[in-house]
Amino acid sequence: MGTMKKIPDRAMTLAIATHKVLALWVRWGLYWLRMLRLRPATQRSRADVPGWVLITLMSAVLVAGLLAIAGPALEKLFNEAMEQVKP
């Protein structure tokens, strides 16, 4: 039992916050997918536009969230890679 590593509080808080954001994002997406499915068949040709807008918006939010969370680590990784390149 004593071999388990203790997760730092900040990492645990970040993991919980990320989980909550992703869960909310999934619920929001499922809600809108259900709403699009409930439209009458006469509007089926117009349902493609809201669907693509929804997918684009959700993707943009996901990328922005991941960049906000992993931005500093990605920047450090990029800088380290650039330092290894010889001119």
PDB file with SEQRES, HELIX, SHEET and CRYST1 records, atoms N, CA, C and O in Angstrom:
SEQRES   1 A   87  MET GLY THR MET LYS LYS ILE PRO ASP ARG ALA MET THR          
SEQRES   2 A   87  LEU ALA ILE ALA THR HIS LYS VAL LEU ALA LEU TRP VAL          
SEQRES   3 A   87  ARG TRP GLY LEU TYR TRP LEU ARG MET LEU ARG LEU ARG          
SEQRES   4 A   87  PRO ALA THR GLN ARG SER ARG ALA ASP VAL PRO GLY TRP          
SEQRES   5 A   87  VAL LEU ILE THR LEU MET SER ALA VAL LEU VAL ALA GLY          
SEQRES   6 A   87  LEU LEU ALA ILE ALA GLY PRO ALA LEU GLU LYS LEU PHE          
SEQRES   7 A   87  ASN GLU ALA MET GLU GLN VAL LYS PRO                          
HELIX    1 AA1 ASP A    9  ARG A   37  1                                  29    
HELIX    2 AA2 ALA A   41  GLN A   43  5                                   3    
HELIX    3 AA3 ARG A   44  GLN A   84  1                                  41    
CRYST1    1.000    1.000    1.000  90.00  90.00  90.00 P 1           1          
ATOM      1  N   MET A   1       0.800  -1.190   0.000  1.00  0.00           N  
ATOM      2  CA  MET A   1       0.000   0.000   0.000  1.00  0.00           C  
ATOM      3  C   MET A   1       0.845   1.258   0.000  1.00  0.00           C  
ATOM      4  O   MET A   1       0.379   2.304  -0.453  1.00  0.00           O  
ATOM      5  N   GLY A   2       2.039   1.193   0.480  1.00  0.00           N  
ATOM      6  CA  GLY A   2       2.872   2.368   0.581  1.00  0.00           C  
ATOM      7  C   GLY A   2       3.589   2.727  -0.708  1.00  0.00           C  
ATOM      8  O   GLY A   2       4.360   3.686  -0.729  1.00  0.00           O  
ATOM      9  N   THR A   3       3.359   1.987  -1.780  1.00  0.00           N  
ATOM     10  CA  THR A   3       4.070   2.257  -3.030  1.00  0.00           C  
ATOM     11  C   THR A   3       3.365   3.267  -3.922  1.00  0.00           C  
ATOM     12  O   THR A   3       3.938   3.699  -4.923  1.00  0.00           O  
ATOM     13  N   MET A   4       2.140   3.655  -3.588  1.00  0.00           N  
ATOM     14  CA  MET A   4       1.412   4.603  -4.428  1.00  0.00           C  
ATOM     15  C   MET A   4       1.990   6.006  -4.264  1.00  0.00           C  
ATOM     16  O   MET A   4       2.277   6.453  -3.154  1.00  0.00           O  
ATOM     17  N   LYS A   5       2.155   6.686  -5.398  1.00  0.00           N  
ATOM     18  CA  LYS A   5       2.657   8.059  -5.349  1.00  0.00           C  
ATOM     19  C   LYS A   5       1.504   9.011  -5.055  1.00  0.00           C  
ATOM     20  O   LYS A   5       0.374   8.797  -5.494  1.00  0.00           O  
ATOM     21  N   LYS A   6       1.811  10.062  -4.307  1.00  0.00           N  
ATOM     22  CA  LYS A   6       0.809  11.070  -4.012  1.00  0.00           C  
ATOM     23  C   LYS A   6       0.755  12.059  -5.171  1.00  0.00           C  
ATOM     24  O   LYS A   6       1.779  12.605  -5.583  1.00  0.00           O  
ATOM     25  N   ILE A   7      -0.439  12.280  -5.686  1.00  0.00           N  
ATOM     26  CA  ILE A   7      -0.615  13.231  -6.779  1.00  0.00           C  
ATOM     27  C   ILE A   7      -0.637  14.637  -6.188  1.00  0.00           C  
ATOM     28  O   ILE A   7      -1.360  14.884  -5.224  1.00  0.00           O  
ATOM     29  N   PRO A   8       0.144  15.563  -6.749  1.00  0.00           N  
ATOM     30  CA  PRO A   8       0.139  16.933  -6.233  1.00  0.00           C  
ATOM     31  C   PRO A   8      -1.258  17.544  -6.309  1.00  0.00           C  
ATOM     32  O   PRO A   8      -2.030  17.244  -7.220  1.00  0.00           O  
ATOM     33  N   ASP A   9      -1.569  18.397  -5.346  1.00  0.00           N  
ATOM     34  CA  ASP A   9      -2.898  19.003  -5.276  1.00  0.00           C  
ATOM     35  C   ASP A   9      -3.243  19.774  -6.543  1.00  0.00           C  
ATOM     36  O   ASP A   9      -4.378  19.721  -7.018  1.00  0.00           O  
ATOM     37  N   ARG A  10      -2.269  20.486  -7.087  1.00  0.00           N  
ATOM     38  CA  ARG A  10      -2.541  21.292  -8.284  1.00  0.00           C  
ATOM     39  C   ARG A  10      -2.887  20.400  -9.473  1.00  0.00           C  
ATOM     40  O   ARG A  10      -3.796  20.715 -10.241  1.00  0.00           O  
ATOM     41  N   ALA A  11      -2.173  19.302  -9.628  1.00  0.00           N  
ATOM     42  CA  ALA A  11      -2.449  18.383 -10.729  1.00  0.00           C  
ATOM     43  C   ALA A  11      -3.823  17.747 -10.561  1.00  0.00           C  
ATOM     44  O   ALA A  11      -4.558  17.582 -11.535  1.00  0.00           O  
ATOM     45  N   MET A  12      -4.167  17.393  -9.338  1.00  0.00           N  
ATOM     46  CA  MET A  12      -5.478  16.787  -9.084  1.00  0.00           C  
ATOM     47  C   MET A  12      -6.593  17.794  -9.362  1.00  0.00           C  
ATOM     48  O   MET A  12      -7.611  17.444  -9.959  1.00  0.00           O  
ATOM     49  N   THR A  13      -6.405  19.025  -8.938  1.00  0.00           N  
ATOM     50  CA  THR A  13      -7.399  20.065  -9.187  1.00  0.00           C  
ATOM     51  C   THR A  13      -7.565  20.291 -10.680  1.00  0.00           C  
ATOM     52  O   THR A  13      -8.689  20.443 -11.158  1.00  0.00           O  
ATOM     53  N   LEU A  14      -6.471  20.316 -11.422  1.00  0.00           N  
ATOM     54  CA  LEU A  14      -6.525  20.499 -12.867  1.00  0.00           C  
ATOM     55  C   LEU A  14      -7.227  19.319 -13.531  1.00  0.00           C  
ATOM     56  O   LEU A  14      -8.018  19.513 -14.454  1.00  0.00           O  
ATOM     57  N   ALA A  15      -6.951  18.110 -13.078  1.00  0.00           N  
ATOM     58  CA  ALA A  15      -7.593  16.924 -13.654  1.00  0.00           C  
ATOM     59  C   ALA A  15      -9.096  16.944 -13.409  1.00  0.00           C  
ATOM     60  O   ALA A  15      -9.877  16.615 -14.303  1.00  0.00           O  
ATOM     61  N   ILE A  16      -9.502  17.324 -12.215  1.00  0.00           N  
ATOM     62  CA  ILE A  16     -10.931  17.380 -11.887  1.00  0.00           C  
ATOM     63  C   ILE A  16     -11.621  18.465 -12.716  1.00  0.00           C  
ATOM     64  O   ILE A  16     -12.711  18.250 -13.245  1.00  0.00           O  
ATOM     65  N   ALA A  17     -10.979  19.630 -12.824  1.00  0.00           N  
ATOM     66  CA  ALA A  17     -11.563  20.719 -13.608  1.00  0.00           C  
ATOM     67  C   ALA A  17     -11.686  20.330 -15.076  1.00  0.00           C  
ATOM     68  O   ALA A  17     -12.700  20.619 -15.710  1.00  0.00           O  
ATOM     69  N   THR A  18     -10.661  19.677 -15.622  1.00  0.00           N  
ATOM     70  CA  THR A  18     -10.695  19.239 -17.014  1.00  0.00           C  
ATOM     71  C   THR A  18     -11.809  18.237 -17.221  1.00  0.00           C  
ATOM     72  O   THR A  18     -12.531  18.306 -18.216  1.00  0.00           O  
ATOM     73  N   HIS A  19     -11.956  17.309 -16.296  1.00  0.00           N  
ATOM     74  CA  HIS A  19     -13.017  16.305 -16.394  1.00  0.00           C  
ATOM     75  C   HIS A  19     -14.386  16.965 -16.395  1.00  0.00           C  
ATOM     76  O   HIS A  19     -15.254  16.592 -17.185  1.00  0.00           O  
ATOM     77  N   LYS A  20     -14.588  17.946 -15.515  1.00  0.00           N  
ATOM     78  CA  LYS A  20     -15.884  18.630 -15.436  1.00  0.00           C  
ATOM     79  C   LYS A  20     -16.177  19.395 -16.719  1.00  0.00           C  
ATOM     80  O   LYS A  20     -17.311  19.381 -17.200  1.00  0.00           O  
ATOM     81  N   VAL A  21     -15.173  20.062 -17.279  1.00  0.00           N  
ATOM     82  CA  VAL A  21     -15.365  20.818 -18.520  1.00  0.00           C  
ATOM     83  C   VAL A  21     -15.712  19.880 -19.665  1.00  0.00           C  
ATOM     84  O   VAL A  21     -16.630  20.157 -20.438  1.00  0.00           O  
ATOM     85  N   LEU A  22     -14.984  18.769 -19.781  1.00  0.00           N  
ATOM     86  CA  LEU A  22     -15.262  17.819 -20.856  1.00  0.00           C  
ATOM     87  C   LEU A  22     -16.635  17.186 -20.691  1.00  0.00           C  
ATOM     88  O   LEU A  22     -17.334  16.978 -21.683  1.00  0.00           O  
ATOM     89  N   ALA A  23     -17.039  16.875 -19.467  1.00  0.00           N  
ATOM     90  CA  ALA A  23     -18.367  16.306 -19.233  1.00  0.00           C  
ATOM     91  C   ALA A  23     -19.454  17.296 -19.622  1.00  0.00           C  
ATOM     92  O   ALA A  23     -20.454  16.914 -20.230  1.00  0.00           O  
ATOM     93  N   LEU A  24     -19.267  18.553 -19.279  1.00  0.00           N  
ATOM     94  CA  LEU A  24     -20.230  19.585 -19.651  1.00  0.00           C  
ATOM     95  C   LEU A  24     -20.289  19.748 -21.159  1.00  0.00           C  
ATOM     96  O   LEU A  24     -21.372  19.906 -21.723  1.00  0.00           O  
ATOM     97  N   TRP A  25     -19.139  19.712 -21.819  1.00  0.00           N  
ATOM     98  CA  TRP A  25     -19.060  19.850 -23.266  1.00  0.00           C  
ATOM     99  C   TRP A  25     -19.799  18.696 -23.950  1.00  0.00           C  
ATOM    100  O   TRP A  25     -20.520  18.918 -24.923  1.00  0.00           O  
ATOM    101  N   VAL A  26     -19.630  17.498 -23.463  1.00  0.00           N  
ATOM    102  CA  VAL A  26     -20.305  16.334 -24.046  1.00  0.00           C  
ATOM    103  C   VAL A  26     -21.810  16.428 -23.843  1.00  0.00           C  
ATOM    104  O   VAL A  26     -22.579  16.161 -24.766  1.00  0.00           O  
ATOM    105  N   ARG A  27     -22.240  16.808 -22.633  1.00  0.00           N  
ATOM    106  CA  ARG A  27     -23.680  16.948 -22.390  1.00  0.00           C  
ATOM    107  C   ARG A  27     -24.286  18.009 -23.286  1.00  0.00           C  
ATOM    108  O   ARG A  27     -25.380  17.817 -23.816  1.00  0.00           O  
ATOM    109  N   TRP A  28     -23.600  19.118 -23.465  1.00  0.00           N  
ATOM    110  CA  TRP A  28     -24.086  20.199 -24.312  1.00  0.00           C  
ATOM    111  C   TRP A  28     -24.202  19.721 -25.762  1.00  0.00           C  
ATOM    112  O   TRP A  28     -25.192  20.011 -26.435  1.00  0.00           O  
ATOM    113  N   GLY A  29     -23.205  18.999 -26.237  1.00  0.00           N  
ATOM    114  CA  GLY A  29     -23.234  18.482 -27.598  1.00  0.00           C  
ATOM    115  C   GLY A  29     -24.353  17.476 -27.803  1.00  0.00           C  
ATOM    116  O   GLY A  29     -25.038  17.509 -28.825  1.00  0.00           O  
ATOM    117  N   LEU A  30     -24.545  16.587 -26.845  1.00  0.00           N  
ATOM    118  CA  LEU A  30     -25.627  15.607 -26.958  1.00  0.00           C  
ATOM    119  C   LEU A  30     -26.990  16.277 -26.942  1.00  0.00           C  
ATOM    120  O   LEU A  30     -27.898  15.856 -27.658  1.00  0.00           O  
ATOM    121  N   TYR A  31     -27.139  17.311 -26.135  1.00  0.00           N  
ATOM    122  CA  TYR A  31     -28.402  18.061 -26.111  1.00  0.00           C  
ATOM    123  C   TYR A  31     -28.706  18.631 -27.489  1.00  0.00           C  
ATOM    124  O   TYR A  31     -29.823  18.502 -27.988  1.00  0.00           O  
ATOM    125  N   TRP A  32     -27.710  19.261 -28.100  1.00  0.00           N  
ATOM    126  CA  TRP A  32     -27.949  19.875 -29.405  1.00  0.00           C  
ATOM    127  C   TRP A  32     -28.146  18.842 -30.501  1.00  0.00           C  
ATOM    128  O   TRP A  32     -28.912  19.075 -31.436  1.00  0.00           O  
ATOM    129  N   LEU A  33     -27.475  17.716 -30.403  1.00  0.00           N  
ATOM    130  CA  LEU A  33     -27.710  16.657 -31.382  1.00  0.00           C  
ATOM    131  C   LEU A  33     -29.142  16.141 -31.274  1.00  0.00           C  
ATOM    132  O   LEU A  33     -29.779  15.865 -32.290  1.00  0.00           O  
ATOM    133  N   ARG A  34     -29.651  16.009 -30.052  1.00  0.00           N  
ATOM    134  CA  ARG A  34     -31.048  15.602 -29.874  1.00  0.00           C  
ATOM    135  C   ARG A  34     -31.990  16.646 -30.438  1.00  0.00           C  
ATOM    136  O   ARG A  34     -32.990  16.308 -31.071  1.00  0.00           O  
ATOM    137  N   MET A  35     -31.674  17.917 -30.212  1.00  0.00           N  
ATOM    138  CA  MET A  35     -32.536  18.990 -30.721  1.00  0.00           C  
ATOM    139  C   MET A  35     -32.567  18.987 -32.251  1.00  0.00           C  
ATOM    140  O   MET A  35     -33.620  19.208 -32.847  1.00  0.00           O  
ATOM    141  N   LEU A  36     -31.437  18.742 -32.880  1.00  0.00           N  
ATOM    142  CA  LEU A  36     -31.395  18.706 -34.342  1.00  0.00           C  
ATOM    143  C   LEU A  36     -32.192  17.531 -34.883  1.00  0.00           C  
ATOM    144  O   LEU A  36     -32.801  17.635 -35.947  1.00  0.00           O  
ATOM    145  N   ARG A  37     -32.196  16.418 -34.165  1.00  0.00           N  
ATOM    146  CA  ARG A  37     -32.917  15.240 -34.614  1.00  0.00           C  
ATOM    147  C   ARG A  37     -34.427  15.431 -34.502  1.00  0.00           C  
ATOM    148  O   ARG A  37     -35.180  14.779 -35.225  1.00  0.00           O  
ATOM    149  N   LEU A  38     -34.885  16.310 -33.614  1.00  0.00           N  
ATOM    150  CA  LEU A  38     -36.317  16.511 -33.401  1.00  0.00           C  
ATOM    151  C   LEU A  38     -36.942  17.460 -34.421  1.00  0.00           C  
ATOM    152  O   LEU A  38     -38.150  17.692 -34.372  1.00  0.00           O  
ATOM    153  N   ARG A  39     -36.176  18.000 -35.318  1.00  0.00           N  
ATOM    154  CA  ARG A  39     -36.720  18.916 -36.322  1.00  0.00           C  
ATOM    155  C   ARG A  39     -37.596  18.146 -37.317  1.00  0.00           C  
ATOM    156  O   ARG A  39     -37.336  16.975 -37.591  1.00  0.00           O  
ATOM    157  N   PRO A  40     -38.615  18.788 -37.850  1.00  0.00           N  
ATOM    158  CA  PRO A  40     -39.476  18.133 -38.841  1.00  0.00           C  
ATOM    159  C   PRO A  40     -38.689  17.760 -40.106  1.00  0.00           C  
ATOM    160  O   PRO A  40     -37.657  18.362 -40.402  1.00  0.00           O  
ATOM    161  N   ALA A  41     -39.181  16.774 -40.836  1.00  0.00           N  
ATOM    162  CA  ALA A  41     -38.495  16.296 -42.032  1.00  0.00           C  
ATOM    163  C   ALA A  41     -38.437  17.367 -43.113  1.00  0.00           C  
ATOM    164  O   ALA A  41     -37.545  17.320 -43.960  1.00  0.00           O  
ATOM    165  N   THR A  42     -39.355  18.333 -43.116  1.00  0.00           N  
ATOM    166  CA  THR A  42     -39.351  19.383 -44.141  1.00  0.00           C  
ATOM    167  C   THR A  42     -38.143  20.304 -43.995  1.00  0.00           C  
ATOM    168  O   THR A  42     -37.743  20.954 -44.961  1.00  0.00           O  
ATOM    169  N   GLN A  43     -37.564  20.367 -42.812  1.00  0.00           N  
ATOM    170  CA  GLN A  43     -36.400  21.225 -42.591  1.00  0.00           C  
ATOM    171  C   GLN A  43     -35.104  20.431 -42.640  1.00  0.00           C  
ATOM    172  O   GLN A  43     -34.055  20.936 -42.240  1.00  0.00           O  
ATOM    173  N   ARG A  44     -35.160  19.203 -43.122  1.00  0.00           N  
ATOM    174  CA  ARG A  44     -33.985  18.343 -43.119  1.00  0.00           C  
ATOM    175  C   ARG A  44     -32.822  18.945 -43.911  1.00  0.00           C  
ATOM    176  O   ARG A  44     -31.665  18.786 -43.522  1.00  0.00           O  
ATOM    177  N   SER A  45     -33.111  19.623 -45.001  1.00  0.00           N  
ATOM    178  CA  SER A  45     -32.029  20.206 -45.796  1.00  0.00           C  
ATOM    179  C   SER A  45     -31.330  21.339 -45.052  1.00  0.00           C  
ATOM    180  O   SER A  45     -30.151  21.601 -45.293  1.00  0.00           O  
ATOM    181  N   ARG A  46     -32.045  22.016 -44.147  1.00  0.00           N  
ATOM    182  CA  ARG A  46     -31.433  23.100 -43.386  1.00  0.00           C  
ATOM    183  C   ARG A  46     -30.724  22.587 -42.142  1.00  0.00           C  
ATOM    184  O   ARG A  46     -29.929  23.317 -41.550  1.00  0.00           O  
ATOM    185  N   ALA A  47     -30.987  21.366 -41.734  1.00  0.00           N  
ATOM    186  CA  ALA A  47     -30.397  20.837 -40.504  1.00  0.00           C  
ATOM    187  C   ALA A  47     -28.889  20.626 -40.647  1.00  0.00           C  
ATOM    188  O   ALA A  47     -28.179  20.572 -39.643  1.00  0.00           O  
ATOM    189  N   ASP A  48     -28.397  20.508 -41.869  1.00  0.00           N  
ATOM    190  CA  ASP A  48     -26.961  20.312 -42.060  1.00  0.00           C  
ATOM    191  C   ASP A  48     -26.168  21.529 -41.611  1.00  0.00           C  
ATOM    192  O   ASP A  48     -25.095  21.383 -41.026  1.00  0.00           O  
ATOM    193  N   VAL A  49     -26.677  22.721 -41.875  1.00  0.00           N  
ATOM    194  CA  VAL A  49     -25.941  23.934 -41.512  1.00  0.00           C  
ATOM    195  C   VAL A  49     -25.800  24.061 -39.990  1.00  0.00           C  
ATOM    196  O   VAL A  49     -24.681  24.255 -39.515  1.00  0.00           O  
ATOM    197  N   PRO A  50     -26.880  23.959 -39.206  1.00  0.00           N  
ATOM    198  CA  PRO A  50     -26.689  24.029 -37.750  1.00  0.00           C  
ATOM    199  C   PRO A  50     -25.798  22.914 -37.219  1.00  0.00           C  
ATOM    200  O   PRO A  50     -25.061  23.120 -36.255  1.00  0.00           O  
ATOM    201  N   GLY A  51     -25.856  21.743 -37.832  1.00  0.00           N  
ATOM    202  CA  GLY A  51     -24.996  20.642 -37.396  1.00  0.00           C  
ATOM    203  C   GLY A  51     -23.531  20.960 -37.597  1.00  0.00           C  
ATOM    204  O   GLY A  51     -22.714  20.735 -36.704  1.00  0.00           O  
ATOM    205  N   TRP A  52     -23.192  21.483 -38.763  1.00  0.00           N  
ATOM    206  CA  TRP A  52     -21.792  21.828 -39.038  1.00  0.00           C  
ATOM    207  C   TRP A  52     -21.337  23.002 -38.180  1.00  0.00           C  
ATOM    208  O   TRP A  52     -20.192  23.038 -37.730  1.00  0.00           O  
ATOM    209  N   VAL A  53     -22.219  23.948 -37.954  1.00  0.00           N  
ATOM    210  CA  VAL A  53     -21.869  25.072 -37.076  1.00  0.00           C  
ATOM    211  C   VAL A  53     -21.598  24.551 -35.666  1.00  0.00           C  
ATOM    212  O   VAL A  53     -20.643  24.978 -35.016  1.00  0.00           O  
ATOM    213  N   LEU A  54     -22.434  23.631 -35.197  1.00  0.00           N  
ATOM    214  CA  LEU A  54     -22.252  23.053 -33.872  1.00  0.00           C  
ATOM    215  C   LEU A  54     -20.931  22.302 -33.770  1.00  0.00           C  
ATOM    216  O   LEU A  54     -20.195  22.461 -32.796  1.00  0.00           O  
ATOM    217  N   ILE A  55     -20.632  21.486 -34.771  1.00  0.00           N  
ATOM    218  CA  ILE A  55     -19.376  20.728 -34.755  1.00  0.00           C  
ATOM    219  C   ILE A  55     -18.179  21.671 -34.769  1.00  0.00           C  
ATOM    220  O   ILE A  55     -17.214  21.465 -34.034  1.00  0.00           O  
ATOM    221  N   THR A  56     -18.243  22.698 -35.601  1.00  0.00           N  
ATOM    222  CA  THR A  56     -17.143  23.663 -35.689  1.00  0.00           C  
ATOM    223  C   THR A  56     -16.958  24.402 -34.369  1.00  0.00           C  
ATOM    224  O   THR A  56     -15.836  24.567 -33.891  1.00  0.00           O  
ATOM    225  N   LEU A  57     -18.064  24.843 -33.789  1.00  0.00           N  
ATOM    226  CA  LEU A  57     -17.987  25.570 -32.520  1.00  0.00           C  
ATOM    227  C   LEU A  57     -17.448  24.690 -31.398  1.00  0.00           C  
ATOM    228  O   LEU A  57     -16.602  25.134 -30.622  1.00  0.00           O  
ATOM    229  N   MET A  58     -17.924  23.455 -31.300  1.00  0.00           N  
ATOM    230  CA  MET A  58     -17.464  22.562 -30.248  1.00  0.00           C  
ATOM    231  C   MET A  58     -15.982  22.229 -30.427  1.00  0.00           C  
ATOM    232  O   MET A  58     -15.240  22.121 -29.450  1.00  0.00           O  
ATOM    233  N   SER A  59     -15.558  22.069 -31.680  1.00  0.00           N  
ATOM    234  CA  SER A  59     -14.143  21.795 -31.937  1.00  0.00           C  
ATOM    235  C   SER A  59     -13.281  22.980 -31.527  1.00  0.00           C  
ATOM    236  O   SER A  59     -12.223  22.809 -30.922  1.00  0.00           O  
ATOM    237  N   ALA A  60     -13.739  24.180 -31.860  1.00  0.00           N  
ATOM    238  CA  ALA A  60     -12.984  25.381 -31.509  1.00  0.00           C  
ATOM    239  C   ALA A  60     -12.872  25.535 -29.988  1.00  0.00           C  
ATOM    240  O   ALA A  60     -11.817  25.904 -29.472  1.00  0.00           O  
ATOM    241  N   VAL A  61     -13.957  25.252 -29.283  1.00  0.00           N  
ATOM    242  CA  VAL A  61     -13.939  25.348 -27.818  1.00  0.00           C  
ATOM    243  C   VAL A  61     -12.992  24.310 -27.235  1.00  0.00           C  
ATOM    244  O   VAL A  61     -12.256  24.600 -26.292  1.00  0.00           O  
ATOM    245  N   LEU A  62     -13.005  23.103 -27.787  1.00  0.00           N  
ATOM    246  CA  LEU A  62     -12.125  22.049 -27.294  1.00  0.00           C  
ATOM    247  C   LEU A  62     -10.657  22.405 -27.528  1.00  0.00           C  
ATOM    248  O   LEU A  62      -9.826  22.223 -26.637  1.00  0.00           O  
ATOM    249  N   VAL A  63     -10.335  22.908 -28.714  1.00  0.00           N  
ATOM    250  CA  VAL A  63      -8.953  23.289 -29.018  1.00  0.00           C  
ATOM    251  C   VAL A  63      -8.508  24.440 -28.115  1.00  0.00           C  
ATOM    252  O   VAL A  63      -7.392  24.426 -27.595  1.00  0.00           O  
ATOM    253  N   ALA A  64      -9.374  25.429 -27.928  1.00  0.00           N  
ATOM    254  CA  ALA A  64      -9.024  26.561 -27.064  1.00  0.00           C  
ATOM    255  C   ALA A  64      -8.806  26.100 -25.620  1.00  0.00           C  
ATOM    256  O   ALA A  64      -7.891  26.573 -24.946  1.00  0.00           O  
ATOM    257  N   GLY A  65      -9.639  25.187 -25.154  1.00  0.00           N  
ATOM    258  CA  GLY A  65      -9.483  24.666 -23.796  1.00  0.00           C  
ATOM    259  C   GLY A  65      -8.198  23.889 -23.625  1.00  0.00           C  
ATOM    260  O   GLY A  65      -7.485  24.067 -22.637  1.00  0.00           O  
ATOM    261  N   LEU A  66      -7.897  23.022 -24.587  1.00  0.00           N  
ATOM    262  CA  LEU A  66      -6.658  22.250 -24.515  1.00  0.00           C  
ATOM    263  C   LEU A  66      -5.433  23.148 -24.604  1.00  0.00           C  
ATOM    264  O   LEU A  66      -4.436  22.920 -23.920  1.00  0.00           O  
ATOM    265  N   LEU A  67      -5.512  24.170 -25.453  1.00  0.00           N  
ATOM    266  CA  LEU A  67      -4.390  25.098 -25.585  1.00  0.00           C  
ATOM    267  C   LEU A  67      -4.191  25.889 -24.292  1.00  0.00           C  
ATOM    268  O   LEU A  67      -3.058  26.149 -23.889  1.00  0.00           O  
ATOM    269  N   ALA A  68      -5.284  26.265 -23.652  1.00  0.00           N  
ATOM    270  CA  ALA A  68      -5.173  27.002 -22.390  1.00  0.00           C  
ATOM    271  C   ALA A  68      -4.541  26.130 -21.309  1.00  0.00           C  
ATOM    272  O   ALA A  68      -3.767  26.614 -20.484  1.00  0.00           O  
ATOM    273  N   ILE A  69      -4.875  24.852 -21.321  1.00  0.00           N  
ATOM    274  CA  ILE A  69      -4.349  23.947 -20.300  1.00  0.00           C  
ATOM    275  C   ILE A  69      -2.903  23.552 -20.607  1.00  0.00           C  
ATOM    276  O   ILE A  69      -2.048  23.580 -19.721  1.00  0.00           O  
ATOM    277  N   ALA A  70      -2.631  23.183 -21.864  1.00  0.00           N  
ATOM    278  CA  ALA A  70      -1.320  22.635 -22.225  1.00  0.00           C  
ATOM    279  C   ALA A  70      -0.410  23.659 -22.898  1.00  0.00           C  
ATOM    280  O   ALA A  70       0.687  23.305 -23.331  1.00  0.00           O  
ATOM    281  N   GLY A  71      -0.830  24.901 -22.996  1.00  0.00           N  
ATOM    282  CA  GLY A  71      -0.051  25.927 -23.689  1.00  0.00           C  
ATOM    283  C   GLY A  71       1.374  26.084 -23.181  1.00  0.00           C  
ATOM    284  O   GLY A  71       2.311  26.033 -23.978  1.00  0.00           O  
ATOM    285  N   PRO A  72       1.567  26.275 -21.882  1.00  0.00           N  
ATOM    286  CA  PRO A  72       2.935  26.445 -21.380  1.00  0.00           C  
ATOM    287  C   PRO A  72       3.826  25.221 -21.637  1.00  0.00           C  
ATOM    288  O   PRO A  72       5.004  25.370 -21.964  1.00  0.00           O  
ATOM    289  N   ALA A  73       3.273  24.035 -21.491  1.00  0.00           N  
ATOM    290  CA  ALA A  73       4.069  22.825 -21.735  1.00  0.00           C  
ATOM    291  C   ALA A  73       4.437  22.715 -23.218  1.00  0.00           C  
ATOM    292  O   ALA A  73       5.559  22.335 -23.554  1.00  0.00           O  
ATOM    293  N   LEU A  74       3.496  23.047 -24.100  1.00  0.00           N  
ATOM    294  CA  LEU A  74       3.789  23.003 -25.536  1.00  0.00           C  
ATOM    295  C   LEU A  74       4.823  24.049 -25.926  1.00  0.00           C  
ATOM    296  O   LEU A  74       5.685  23.795 -26.767  1.00  0.00           O  
ATOM    297  N   GLU A  75       4.735  25.222 -25.316  1.00  0.00           N  
ATOM    298  CA  GLU A  75       5.707  26.274 -25.595  1.00  0.00           C  
ATOM    299  C   GLU A  75       7.108  25.844 -25.158  1.00  0.00           C  
ATOM    300  O   GLU A  75       8.084  26.062 -25.876  1.00  0.00           O  
ATOM    301  N   LYS A  76       7.199  25.236 -23.983  1.00  0.00           N  
ATOM    302  CA  LYS A  76       8.486  24.752 -23.483  1.00  0.00           C  
ATOM    303  C   LYS A  76       9.046  23.672 -24.401  1.00  0.00           C  
ATOM    304  O   LYS A  76      10.237  23.676 -24.711  1.00  0.00           O  
ATOM    305  N   LEU A  77       8.193  22.751 -24.837  1.00  0.00           N  
ATOM    306  CA  LEU A  77       8.604  21.685 -25.740  1.00  0.00           C  
ATOM    307  C   LEU A  77       9.114  22.260 -27.068  1.00  0.00           C  
ATOM    308  O   LEU A  77      10.132  21.813 -27.596  1.00  0.00           O  
ATOM    309  N   PHE A  78       8.403  23.243 -27.593  1.00  0.00           N  
ATOM    310  CA  PHE A  78       8.815  23.875 -28.842  1.00  0.00           C  
ATOM    311  C   PHE A  78      10.167  24.581 -28.682  1.00  0.00           C  
ATOM    312  O   PHE A  78      11.048  24.449 -29.532  1.00  0.00           O  
ATOM    313  N   ASN A  79      10.319  25.326 -27.594  1.00  0.00           N  
ATOM    314  CA  ASN A  79      11.577  26.052 -27.367  1.00  0.00           C  
ATOM    315  C   ASN A  79      12.758  25.085 -27.222  1.00  0.00           C  
ATOM    316  O   ASN A  79      13.844  25.350 -27.737  1.00  0.00           O  
ATOM    317  N   GLU A  80      12.546  23.980 -26.530  1.00  0.00           N  
ATOM    318  CA  GLU A  80      13.609  22.995 -26.369  1.00  0.00           C  
ATOM    319  C   GLU A  80      13.987  22.373 -27.717  1.00  0.00           C  
ATOM    320  O   GLU A  80      15.165  22.140 -27.991  1.00  0.00           O  
ATOM    321  N   ALA A  81      12.983  22.107 -28.552  1.00  0.00           N  
ATOM    322  CA  ALA A  81      13.253  21.548 -29.878  1.00  0.00           C  
ATOM    323  C   ALA A  81      14.016  22.546 -30.746  1.00  0.00           C  
ATOM    324  O   ALA A  81      14.907  22.154 -31.499  1.00  0.00           O  
ATOM    325  N   MET A  82      13.679  23.813 -30.649  1.00  0.00           N  
ATOM    326  CA  MET A  82      14.357  24.832 -31.452  1.00  0.00           C  
ATOM    327  C   MET A  82      15.797  25.017 -31.002  1.00  0.00           C  
ATOM    328  O   MET A  82      16.665  25.310 -31.824  1.00  0.00           O  
ATOM    329  N   GLU A  83      16.070  24.850 -29.708  1.00  0.00           N  
ATOM    330  CA  GLU A  83      17.436  24.977 -29.202  1.00  0.00           C  
ATOM    331  C   GLU A  83      18.337  23.827 -29.695  1.00  0.00           C  
ATOM    332  O   GLU A  83      19.552  23.987 -29.811  1.00  0.00           O  
ATOM    333  N   GLN A  84      17.738  22.699 -29.976  1.00  0.00           N  
ATOM    334  CA  GLN A  84      18.508  21.549 -30.450  1.00  0.00           C  
ATOM    335  C   GLN A  84      18.842  21.627 -31.937  1.00  0.00           C  
ATOM    336  O   GLN A  84      19.723  20.910 -32.410  1.00  0.00           O  
ATOM    337  N   VAL A  85      18.151  22.487 -32.675  1.00  0.00           N  
ATOM    338  CA  VAL A  85      18.412  22.637 -34.104  1.00  0.00           C  
ATOM    339  C   VAL A  85      19.665  23.484 -34.287  1.00  0.00           C  
ATOM    340  O   VAL A  85      19.768  24.590 -33.758  1.00  0.00           O  
ATOM    341  N   LYS A  86      20.607  22.947 -35.041  1.00  0.00           N  
ATOM    342  CA  LYS A  86      21.852  23.698 -35.266  1.00  0.00           C  
ATOM    343  C   LYS A  86      21.701  24.553 -36.518  1.00  0.00           C  
ATOM    344  O   LYS A  86      21.187  24.086 -37.535  1.00  0.00           O  
ATOM    345  N   PRO A  87      22.154  25.822 -36.444  1.00  0.00           N  
ATOM    346  CA  PRO A  87      22.041  26.713 -37.622  1.00  0.00           C  
ATOM    347  C   PRO A  87      22.998  26.322 -38.741  1.00  0.00           C  
ATOM    348  O   PRO A  87      23.021  26.970 -39.787  1.00  0.00           O  
TER     349      PRO A  87                                                      
END                                                                             
